[in-house]
């Protein structure tokens, strides 16, 4: 495939990321992969960014990982790919305290009509104070959506009578009908 054909595709991928990349704010659940298991909690901190905390156990090690991730939609907001970086700290039976740096790349899908998110990721890590300097694990996560993303008002809501709260506000007469402005109005 020539570069000439890849440029329009790359342009579409880059410009298509302006859409909302997630349909939830907070999700927590289980993470399974490669001889280890643990807990995962993900918190949205910006329109396309999350912090993910992982507590991972295996037969010889317990670690905690914190990752900053950037999400991008694929064919709408329910299917995303993401990448990020962070670090981990924990304890190993043979080496004592271990720590290191992590990267992550993966894909996630918010299941329609039920509050679950499934994801699959590749999380390479660099270990300090361990004979296994580099690790390349993959994992599957299933998270329950604890806090959903609030829906934004649509242009169609106003066109087809979606603003009932605004109508009732306009119809109510003010209880106070002062001819002079209130102190708050004069100050601000």
N, C-alpha and C positions, 0 to 999 in steps of 0.2 A: 504494500500500500504506500502510495507516495505521500510526501509531506503536503502537497497541494490538496489532497483529499482529507488529510487529517486536520488541517487548519480550521475549516468550517465546523467540524465536530468539536474541536477544542474550544472554539468560540462559543458554541451553544452550551457546552458544559459549564464554562466560566460564567456566562451571563444568566444561566438558568438558576443559579444559586441564590437569587434574590428572594425566592419564595421562603415562607416559614419552614424551617427544617425539622420541627418536631411538633407532636400533638400532645405533649405532656410537659409538666414542670418537674415532678419528682416521681421516681420509680425505684422500687427495691425488689430484690429477689435472689435467686440462686444462680451460681456459676459453676459449671462442670467442665473439666477438660484435662486430658493428659495425666492422670494419676493424682490430680488434686481437685478440691472442691472448696466452695466458699460462698460468701455473700457479696452482693453488689448493690450499691445505692448510687443513683445518678440524679444530680440536681442541676436544673437549667439555670445558668447565671447570665446569659445574654441571648438574643434571638437565635443564634446558631451555635452557642457554646455551652458545654456542661462541665461540671466537675464530677468525676466518678471515683468513689471509694471502694476498694476491694479488700476483703478479709479472706485470705486464702490459707487452707490447711492441706498438708500432705503428710505422709508417714514420718518424715524427718524434720519438717519445717513449718513454721507459722509466720506469715508475713501480712503486713498491711501496705496497701498501695494507694496513692492518690494520683489521678490523671486529669489533665485538662484536655478536653476534646473539642474538636470543631466538626459540626455536622453539616451535610449537604444533601438536599433532596434528590431522589431518583424517581422520576415519574410521579411526582406529587409528594405531599408531606408525610405519608405513612411509611414509605420506604426511604431509608437514608443510608449513606455511607459516611464514615467518620474516620478521623485520624487524630492523634494527639501524643502527648508525652507527659512524663511525671517521674516519680521515684517511689521506692519501697524501702521498708525497714522491717526487720523481724529477727527471729531467733531460729538457729539451726542446731540440731542435736550434736553434730560433730564440730562445728566451727564457731559456735556461740552467736554473737550478734552479727547479722549480715545486713547489707543495704546495697542499693544500686540505683541505676537509672532504667527507665522503661519507655518504650514507644508502643503505640497501638494503632492498628488499622482494622476496620471491620464494617459490617453492615447490620442494620437493625430494621425490624418491621413492627409497626404498631398494628396489632390485629384489630380488624374492624368489628365494632359492636361489643367487644369485650375489653376490659381494661388490662390487657397484657401486651408486653413488648418482648419479642424474641430477637436475639442477636448472636452473631458468630464473629469472632475476632481472632487476630494474630497479634500477640503481645511479646515481641522480643525484649529481652532485658540483659543488662550488663551488671554482673555481681561484683561487689567488693568484699574481700575477706572470705572467699569461697573458691574451691578448686574448679568448680564449674563457672568459668568466667562469663560465658554467654549461654543464654537459654532462648529457645524459640517455641514457646507453647501456643497452642490454639485452644479456644474454649467456646462453649455455648452458654448463653445466659437466658433465663426466663425471669422477667421482672413484672411485678404488679404495679400499675399506675396508681400512686397515692394521691397526687394532685394533678388534675387535668389542666390543659391550657385553656384559658378563657377565649371564647369565640369573639372575633372582632366584628363590629357592626358592618353589615353589608350595605352597599348602595341600594340594593333592592328592598331592604327593610324599610327605608324611608319612602320609597315609591309605592309600596303595597301595604301601607298602614302598620308598619312595625313599631312606630314610635308612640304607643299608647300612653306611656308615662309622661311624655312631653305634652300630649294633648290635655291630660288631667291637670298638669301644672298651669297651663295657659288658661283653663276654664275657671280655676279657683280665684276668687277675689282675694286681695291681700287683707289680712286681718287688721293690720295697722295702715292707716291711710294718712300719714303725716305729710304736711306740705313742705317741711324742711328735711334735708337729707340727714340720715343718721350719722353719728360720730365716725363709725367704721367707714362709711362711704366718703366722708370728707378726708380722712387720713389716708386711705388707700386709693 
